[in-house]
Amino acid sequence: MTGEITLSGNVLPVGGIKEKFLAARRAGVQTIILPAENRQDVEEDLTPELMEGVAVYYASRIEDVLAIALPLLKAVPTRGRFRSSPWARQRKQPPSGKPNPIGKSGCPSCRRKAK
C-alpha cells in the first residue's frame, strides 16, 4: 500500500506511482493498493505488459484498504472506530492456537507479571 491516510479515513493521492510500482514488482509484490485518485497516473504511465501478473486495487477510504490488505479482519466501522473479529479481541490466545508468549511467569525482558 502506498499513500497517505487522513485522520478521518480518506486515502490521499501520492506521486511517483510508476517508480513505486516498478520497485514493488522487482521485489516480487503481487498485490498493490493505490489511492483511487492515482488511477489516471497508472493508466498513463504503465503499459499492460508491466502490469501483467500484478493485481492493482484502488482505495479511497481506509475501509477499502483494510478489506483488501486484511481480508480475514472484516473490520466494521462503529462510531468512528473499527470493531474487529472476536479472535482479535482475545489477547490471551493468538488465532494460531499457540500459547501466550508471556506465559504464566510474566515477560522475561521487563519482568512484568502476566494477568
Residue, then its C-alpha position, 0 to 999 in steps of 0.5 A: m500500500t502506498g499513500e497517505i491516510t487522513l485522520s478521518g479515513n480518506v486515502l490521499p493521492v501520492g506521486g511517483i506511482k510508476e517508480k513505486f510500482l516498478a520497485a514493488r514488482r522487482a521485489g516480487v509484490q503481487t498485490i498493490i493498493l493505490p489511492a483511487e485518485n492515482r488511477q489516471d497516473v497508472e493508466e498513463d504511465l504503465t503499459p499492460e505488459l508491466m502490469e501483467g501478473v500484478a493485481v492493482y486495487y484502488a482505495s479511497r477510504i481506509e475501509d477499502v484498504l483494510a478489506i483488501a490488505l486484511p481480508l480475514l479482519k472484516a473490520v466494521p466501522t462503529r462510531g468512528r472506530f473499527r470493531s474487529s473479529p472476536w479472535a482479535r479481541q482475545r489477547k490471551q490466545p493468538p488465532s494460531g492456537k499457540p500459547n501466550p508468549i508471556g506465559k504464566s511467569g510474566c515477560p522475561s525482558c521487563r519482568r512484568k507479571a502476566k494477568 
